[in-house]
Amino acid sequence: MDRRTFVASTSLAAAAGVSGAAADQAASKGVRKIEPLANEFSVVYESPDPQHVYCYTPGICCLPGGRLIATMDRGGDGVAKLPGAMQGKTLLRGMIFSSDDHGKTWQQRSLMPMLHARPFTAGKSLYVLGHVGDLMIMRSDDGGNTWSQAVKLTEGEGWHQSACNVWYANGKVYLVMENNTDRTFKGWGVSVLAPVLMAAKVDDDLTNKGSWTFASRLSFREAIKQSGEPHMIGVPFYNPGPIYRDAQGVGRRVAQPIGWLETNVVQFTDPSHIWHDPKGHTFHLFMRAHTAGTGLAAMAKVVEAEDGTMATTLEQAPSGQTMLYVPMPGGQMRFHILWDEQTKLFWLLSSQATDSMIKPELMPAERFDLPNNERHRLALHFSRNCVDWCFAGLVAVGPGWKQSRHYASMCIDGDDLHVLSRSGDARAKSAHDGNLITCHTVPGFRELAYL
């Protein structure tokens, strides 16, 4: 049985989360056990102190010659004690790596002060864009061997993101960073984040802040005002505040106010798509929907005018109803959308939820946060339209709740798909605070499509 037939015949079992003893029992009844596509991995970075140094924000891109560039950052109170991490008063939490053997081995190339950064190409140059409060960017003109100093693109602002995707169109590069529209907000500020589409001509010097155009800002809080409260979709799933207290009355698991974050950008080039723009200047933003539930992503759109200015609004259904949410497997966690020109398909890398309906007080101690916050199963889907997603396979599965495979980025390298995962093993502090950045390769990934 070839891979395409195998995946199609086992997709229901995988989507149901069949594993371990349940999978063995299913196999005895003639149901095939799903096998992850790329459970084996190479290690890009390993924390020297898993209880105090954590591995975050894996980003990856493939250069025209096949070299892979990976970025990540380190968190925790032990980072400042690491060799070379302090440069004067500047903490170099970010790292840049390269691989010349398709991800089998990795070499550290540079340290950087930025968080939430991603690598990408534009013209003949390679860039890494992230933030440390303000947006910052670095440039390499030799394929990532050496790097410029990080320079600021903003001044006195607060930003957020993850290593989400990059889009190329109209001779420009487009990507999203997220602006904090209310610096006085207390708590996890996903309700006051505004996804800001940024655009620059690919041949310009992108370390020059004048090269960039920023779209107008629409926070989740403002979007709710525009759309009205969502109706009959169970949002929020839990009211904000503690949802389970232990015997001492301490709130063990706390639901945060709803919002959006970690934004990807796409365009619909198929003329039959309802939201297709024949002029090629409409972009759709897909964001992690923080609702305490699963299976939804948040959405907005940006329209670019002839003068290059960009306006951010919500999309509408053909009925005229304003849309804030769309269905998406794994939309409750950071996901990555990648367009493949060869198959004319969008590919989605996201976290598979299998047990979001468990009562919070019955959750194992090793499970992180709310019931919807599973982080150890990476799934791959594909779609023609970013709404109807077809299951392609499980990419990787951690052997326990704490051993994450999540917050991943991906890039295409010929016929293969490379996945860079925020991971953990048995030494990890938690599912959130992992101790590894791992590279997984799905060979011949296009064979998984069955449309």
C-alpha positions as CSV (number, residue, x, y, z in Angstrom):
1,M,0.0,0.0,0.0
2,D,1.5,3.4,-1.0
3,R,1.6,6.3,1.3
4,R,-1.3,8.2,-0.3
5,T,-3.6,5.1,0.1
6,F,-2.4,4.5,3.6
7,V,-3.0,8.0,4.8
8,A,-6.5,8.1,3.2
9,S,-7.4,4.8,4.9
10,T,-6.2,5.8,8.3
11,S,-7.2,9.5,8.4
12,L,-10.3,8.9,10.5
13,A,-8.3,6.9,13.1
14,A,-5.7,9.7,13.3
15,A,-8.3,12.5,13.6
16,A,-9.8,10.6,16.5
17,G,-6.5,10.6,18.2
18,V,-6.1,6.8,18.3
19,S,-2.7,5.9,19.9
20,G,-1.1,3.7,22.5
21,A,-3.2,0.9,23.9
22,A,-6.3,2.2,22.0
23,A,-4.4,1.9,18.7
24,D,-3.2,-1.7,19.6
25,Q,-6.8,-2.6,20.4
26,A,-7.9,-1.0,17.1
27,A,-5.3,-2.9,15.2
28,S,-6.5,-6.2,16.6
29,K,-9.9,-5.4,15.1
30,G,-8.4,-4.7,11.7
31,V,-8.0,-0.9,12.0
32,R,-4.6,0.3,10.9
33,K,-2.5,2.2,13.4
34,I,-1.5,5.6,12.2
35,E,2.2,6.2,11.9
36,P,3.6,9.7,12.1
37,L,5.1,11.0,8.9
38,A,8.3,12.4,10.5
39,N,8.6,11.4,14.2
40,E,12.4,11.2,13.9
41,F,14.2,14.5,14.1
42,S,17.5,16.3,14.2
43,V,18.2,18.7,17.1
44,V,18.8,22.3,16.2
45,Y,19.2,23.5,19.7
46,E,19.0,21.8,23.1
47,S,18.6,23.7,26.4
48,P,21.6,23.3,28.7
49,D,19.3,23.9,31.7
50,P,15.7,22.7,30.9
51,Q,14.3,24.0,34.2
52,H,15.6,27.6,33.6
53,V,16.2,27.9,29.8
54,Y,13.3,27.3,27.4
55,C,13.2,27.0,23.7
56,Y,10.7,29.2,21.8
57,T,9.7,30.5,18.3
58,P,11.2,28.2,15.7
59,G,11.3,29.8,12.2
60,I,12.6,28.3,9.0
61,C,13.2,29.2,5.4
62,C,14.9,27.5,2.4
63,L,17.3,29.5,0.3
64,P,17.5,29.0,-3.5
65,G,20.6,26.9,-3.3
66,G,19.0,24.5,-0.7
67,R,20.5,25.9,2.4
68,L,18.1,26.0,5.4
69,I,18.0,28.9,7.8
70,A,16.5,28.4,11.2
71,T,15.8,31.0,14.0
72,M,14.6,30.6,17.5
73,D,14.7,32.4,20.9
74,R,15.4,31.3,24.5
75,G,13.3,32.2,27.5
76,G,13.5,31.7,31.2
77,D,15.6,33.2,34.1
78,G,18.7,31.2,33.1
79,V,19.3,32.8,29.7
80,A,21.3,35.8,31.0
81,K,23.8,33.3,32.6
82,L,24.5,31.5,29.3
83,P,27.9,32.1,27.7
84,G,27.8,35.1,25.2
85,A,24.1,35.9,26.0
86,M,24.9,39.3,27.4
87,Q,26.4,41.9,25.1
88,G,26.9,44.9,27.4
89,K,23.4,45.5,28.7
90,T,21.7,43.7,25.8
91,L,20.4,40.2,26.3
92,L,20.9,38.1,23.1
93,R,18.0,35.7,23.4
94,G,17.6,34.9,19.7
95,M,19.8,32.5,17.6
96,I,20.3,31.9,13.9
97,F,21.4,28.5,12.5
98,S,22.1,27.1,9.0
99,S,22.0,23.6,7.5
100,D,23.6,22.5,4.2
101,D,22.5,18.9,4.3
102,H,18.7,19.3,4.3
103,G,18.3,19.6,8.0
104,K,20.4,16.7,9.2
105,T,23.0,18.8,11.0
106,W,23.0,22.5,12.0
107,Q,25.6,25.2,12.6
108,Q,25.0,28.3,14.8
109,R,25.6,31.4,12.8
110,S,24.7,34.4,15.0
111,L,23.0,35.6,18.2
112,M,20.4,38.3,18.1
113,P,18.4,40.5,20.6
114,M,15.0,39.8,18.9
115,L,12.1,37.6,19.9
116,H,9.3,36.1,17.8
117,A,11.5,36.4,14.7
118,R,11.3,34.7,11.4
119,P,13.8,34.4,8.5
120,F,12.8,35.2,4.9
121,T,14.4,36.2,1.6
122,A,13.8,39.4,-0.4
123,G,15.6,40.2,-3.6
124,K,19.2,38.9,-3.2
125,S,19.2,39.3,0.6
126,L,18.2,37.3,3.6
127,Y,16.5,38.9,6.5
128,V,15.3,38.1,10.1
129,L,12.5,40.3,11.4
130,G,11.3,40.2,15.0
131,H,11.0,42.5,18.0
132,V,12.1,43.4,21.4
133,G,9.3,45.8,22.2
134,D,10.0,47.6,18.9
135,L,10.3,45.9,15.6
136,M,13.9,45.0,14.7
137,I,15.5,43.5,11.6
138,M,18.8,42.0,10.5
139,R,20.2,41.4,7.1
140,S,22.7,38.9,5.5
141,D,24.1,39.2,2.0
142,D,26.1,36.0,2.1
143,G,23.4,33.3,2.6
144,G,23.4,33.6,6.4
145,N,27.1,33.3,7.1
146,T,27.4,36.8,8.6
147,W,24.7,39.3,9.7
148,S,24.3,43.0,10.2
149,Q,23.5,44.5,13.5
150,A,19.8,44.6,14.4
151,V,18.2,47.9,13.6
152,K,14.9,49.3,14.8
153,L,11.9,49.8,12.4
154,T,9.7,51.4,15.1
155,E,10.3,53.6,18.1
156,G,8.5,53.3,21.5
157,E,5.9,50.7,20.5
158,G,4.9,47.3,21.8
159,W,4.8,44.3,19.4
160,H,4.1,40.6,19.4
161,Q,4.0,37.6,17.0
162,S,5.4,34.2,16.3
163,A,7.4,32.9,13.3
164,C,4.4,32.8,11.0
165,N,4.4,32.8,7.2
166,V,5.5,35.3,4.6
167,W,3.7,36.1,1.3
168,Y,5.1,37.4,-2.0
169,A,3.0,39.3,-4.6
170,N,3.1,42.4,-6.7
171,G,6.9,42.6,-6.5
172,K,6.6,42.9,-2.7
173,V,7.0,40.8,0.4
174,Y,4.1,40.8,2.9
175,L,4.1,39.6,6.5
176,V,2.3,40.4,9.7
177,M,3.4,41.6,13.1
178,E,1.0,42.4,15.9
179,N,0.8,45.7,17.7
180,N,-0.3,46.2,21.3
181,T,-3.0,48.9,21.0
182,D,-3.4,49.4,24.8
183,R,-0.2,49.4,26.8
184,T,-2.2,49.9,30.0
185,F,-4.0,46.6,29.6
186,K,-3.3,44.1,32.4
187,G,-2.9,40.4,31.8
188,W,-2.5,38.4,28.6
189,G,-3.3,41.1,26.0
190,V,-4.7,39.1,23.1
191,S,-7.8,41.2,23.1
192,V,-5.9,44.4,22.4
193,L,-3.5,43.0,19.8
194,A,-3.9,44.3,16.2
195,P,-2.5,42.2,13.3
196,V,-0.6,44.7,11.1
197,L,0.2,43.7,7.6
198,M,3.6,45.0,6.5
199,A,4.7,45.4,2.9
200,A,8.0,46.2,1.2
201,K,9.4,46.0,-2.3
202,V,11.6,42.9,-2.5
203,D,14.6,44.8,-4.0
204,D,14.6,47.6,-1.4
205,D,16.8,47.6,1.6
206,L,14.4,46.3,4.2
207,T,16.6,47.4,7.1
208,N,15.5,51.0,6.2
209,K,12.2,51.6,8.0
210,G,11.2,53.9,5.1
211,S,11.0,50.8,2.9
212,W,8.0,49.4,4.8
213,T,4.3,50.3,4.6
214,F,2.1,49.4,7.6
215,A,-1.6,48.6,7.3
216,S,-4.2,50.2,9.5
217,R,-4.7,48.7,13.0
218,L,-7.7,46.7,14.0
219,S,-7.5,45.1,17.5
220,F,-9.7,42.2,18.5
221,R,-11.5,44.4,20.9
222,E,-12.4,46.8,18.1
223,A,-13.4,43.9,15.8
224,I,-15.8,42.6,18.4
225,K,-17.5,46.0,18.5
226,Q,-17.8,46.0,14.7
227,S,-19.1,42.5,14.4
228,G,-21.2,42.2,17.5
229,E,-20.9,39.4,20.0
230,P,-20.6,36.0,18.3
231,H,-23.8,34.0,18.4
232,M,-24.3,30.3,19.2
233,I,-20.8,29.1,18.6
234,G,-19.8,28.7,22.2
235,V,-17.4,31.6,22.4
236,P,-16.0,31.9,25.0
237,F,-16.2,28.3,26.0
238,Y,-15.3,29.2,29.6
239,N,-15.9,32.5,31.4
240,P,-12.6,34.3,32.1
241,G,-11.2,33.5,35.5
242,P,-10.4,30.3,37.4
243,I,-12.2,27.2,36.1
244,Y,-10.9,24.8,38.7
245,R,-9.7,25.3,42.2
246,D,-7.8,22.8,44.3
247,A,-8.6,21.8,47.9
248,Q,-6.9,25.0,49.2
249,G,-9.1,27.1,47.0
250,V,-6.3,28.1,44.6
251,G,-7.2,28.6,41.0
252,R,-5.4,25.8,39.2
253,R,-6.4,26.6,35.7
254,V,-7.4,30.1,34.6
255,A,-9.3,31.1,31.4
256,Q,-8.0,34.3,29.9
257,P,-10.2,36.8,28.0
258,I,-10.8,35.9,24.4
259,G,-8.7,37.3,21.5
260,W,-6.5,36.6,18.5
261,L,-2.8,36.3,17.9
262,E,-0.1,34.7,15.8
263,T,-1.2,35.8,12.3
264,N,-0.6,34.2,8.9
265,V,-1.3,36.0,5.6
266,V,-2.7,34.5,2.3
267,Q,-4.2,35.5,-1.0
268,F,-6.9,33.7,-2.9
269,T,-5.7,33.4,-6.5
270,D,-8.4,31.0,-7.7
271,P,-11.0,33.1,-9.6
272,S,-13.7,30.8,-8.4
273,H,-13.1,31.6,-4.7
274,I,-15.8,33.8,-3.2
275,W,-13.2,36.1,-1.8
276,H,-11.0,36.3,-4.9
277,D,-9.7,39.8,-5.8
278,P,-8.9,39.9,-9.6
279,K,-6.7,42.9,-9.0
280,G,-4.5,40.9,-6.6
281,H,-4.5,43.4,-3.8
282,T,-6.7,41.8,-1.1
283,F,-5.0,39.8,1.6
284,H,-6.7,37.5,4.3
285,L,-5.3,37.2,7.8
286,F,-5.8,34.0,9.7
287,M,-5.1,34.0,13.4
288,R,-5.0,31.7,16.3
289,A,-8.4,32.1,18.0
290,H,-8.1,32.2,21.7
291,T,-11.6,31.1,22.8
292,A,-10.8,28.3,25.2
293,G,-12.4,26.0,22.6
294,T,-11.0,24.2,19.5
295,G,-11.5,24.1,15.8
296,L,-11.8,27.8,15.1
297,A,-9.4,30.4,13.7
298,A,-10.0,34.2,13.6
299,M,-10.0,36.0,10.3
300,A,-9.6,39.6,9.0
301,K,-8.7,41.1,5.6
302,V,-6.5,43.8,4.3
303,V,-7.1,45.7,1.0
304,E,-4.2,47.5,-0.6
305,A,-5.0,50.7,-2.4
306,E,-3.3,52.0,-5.6
307,D,-1.2,54.4,-3.5
308,G,0.1,51.4,-1.4
309,T,-1.9,52.2,1.7
310,M,-3.5,49.2,3.3
311,A,-6.8,49.1,5.3
312,T,-7.7,46.3,7.7
313,T,-11.3,45.3,8.2
314,L,-13.4,42.2,8.8
315,E,-14.6,40.0,5.9
316,Q,-18.2,39.4,5.1
317,A,-20.1,36.2,4.0
318,P,-22.2,36.4,0.8
319,S,-25.2,37.0,3.1
320,G,-23.7,40.2,4.3
321,Q,-23.0,38.8,7.7
322,T,-19.7,39.9,9.2
323,M,-17.2,37.0,9.8
324,L,-14.8,36.8,12.7
325,Y,-14.3,33.0,12.9
326,V,-13.7,30.3,10.3
327,P,-13.3,26.5,10.9
328,M,-9.7,25.3,11.2
329,P,-8.3,22.1,12.7
330,G,-5.9,23.3,15.4
331,G,-6.9,27.0,15.1
332,Q,-6.8,27.2,18.9
333,M,-3.0,27.0,18.9
334,R,-0.3,28.7,16.8
335,F,-0.4,27.3,13.3
336,H,1.4,27.8,10.0
337,I,-0.1,28.1,6.5
338,L,2.1,27.5,3.5
339,W,1.1,28.0,-0.2
340,D,2.5,25.4,-2.6
341,E,2.5,26.8,-6.2
342,Q,3.0,23.3,-7.7
343,T,-0.1,21.7,-6.2
344,K,-2.1,25.0,-5.9
345,L,-2.9,24.0,-2.3
346,F,-2.6,25.6,1.1
347,W,-0.8,23.4,3.6
348,L,-1.6,23.8,7.3
349,L,0.6,22.7,10.2
350,S,-1.2,22.8,13.5
351,S,-1.7,21.1,16.9
352,Q,-4.2,18.3,17.0
353,A,-6.7,18.4,19.8
354,T,-8.0,15.1,21.1
355,D,-9.5,15.7,24.5
356,S,-10.7,19.3,24.9
357,M,-14.0,18.2,26.6
358,I,-12.4,16.6,29.7
359,K,-13.5,18.2,32.9
360,P,-10.6,20.5,34.1
361,E,-10.5,18.9,37.5
362,L,-9.8,15.5,36.0
363,M,-6.9,16.6,33.8
364,P,-3.5,14.9,34.5
365,A,-1.0,17.2,36.3
366,E,1.3,17.1,33.3
367,R,-1.3,18.6,31.0
368,F,-0.7,22.3,30.5
369,D,-3.4,25.0,31.0
370,L,-6.9,24.5,29.7
371,P,-8.3,21.3,28.2
372,N,-8.0,22.7,24.7
373,N,-4.3,23.4,25.1
374,E,-2.8,20.1,23.9
375,R,0.6,20.6,22.5
376,H,2.2,17.2,21.7
377,R,0.6,16.2,18.3
378,L,1.5,18.0,15.1
379,A,-0.9,17.5,12.2
380,L,-0.7,18.3,8.5
381,H,-3.8,19.3,6.4
382,F,-4.3,20.8,2.9
383,S,-7.0,22.9,1.4
384,R,-8.0,24.6,-1.8
385,N,-9.6,27.5,0.0
386,C,-8.4,27.9,3.6
387,V,-11.9,26.9,4.9
388,D,-12.3,23.2,3.9
389,W,-9.2,21.3,5.3
390,C,-8.3,17.7,4.4
391,F,-6.3,15.6,6.7
392,A,-2.9,14.6,5.3
393,G,-1.2,13.0,8.3
394,L,0.3,13.3,11.7
395,V,3.8,14.9,11.4
396,A,5.1,14.1,14.8
397,V,3.8,13.0,18.2
398,G,5.5,13.5,21.6
399,P,5.3,10.4,23.8
400,G,3.6,12.2,26.7
401,W,1.6,15.3,27.5
402,K,4.6,17.3,28.5
403,Q,6.8,16.3,25.5
404,S,5.5,18.9,23.1
405,R,5.7,19.0,19.3
406,H,4.0,22.4,18.6
407,Y,4.4,26.0,17.6
408,A,6.0,24.8,14.4
409,S,7.1,26.4,11.2
410,M,7.6,24.8,7.8
411,C,9.3,25.3,4.4
412,I,9.4,23.5,1.1
413,D,12.7,22.0,-0.1
414,G,12.2,20.4,-3.5
415,D,9.8,17.5,-2.9
416,D,10.2,17.6,0.8
417,L,8.7,19.5,3.7
418,H,10.9,20.6,6.5
419,V,9.2,21.2,9.9
420,L,10.8,23.1,12.7
421,S,9.2,22.3,16.0
422,R,9.2,23.8,19.5
423,S,9.7,20.5,21.3
424,G,10.4,18.9,24.6
425,D,11.5,15.5,26.1
426,A,11.0,14.0,29.6
427,R,13.3,16.7,31.0
428,A,11.1,19.6,29.9
429,K,9.7,21.9,32.5
430,S,6.2,21.8,30.9
431,A,4.4,21.4,27.6
432,H,4.8,25.2,27.2
433,D,8.4,25.5,28.3
434,G,10.2,22.9,26.2
435,N,13.9,22.2,26.0
436,L,14.4,21.4,22.3
437,I,14.1,22.9,18.8
438,T,13.8,19.9,16.5
439,C,13.7,19.5,12.7
440,H,11.5,16.9,11.1
441,T,11.3,16.2,7.3
442,V,8.3,14.8,5.4
443,P,9.7,13.4,2.2
444,G,7.5,13.6,-0.9
445,F,4.8,15.6,1.0
446,R,2.8,16.3,-2.2
447,E,2.0,12.6,-2.4
448,L,-0.2,13.1,0.7
449,A,-2.7,15.2,-1.3
450,Y,-5.7,13.3,-2.6
451,L,-7.9,16.0,-4.3
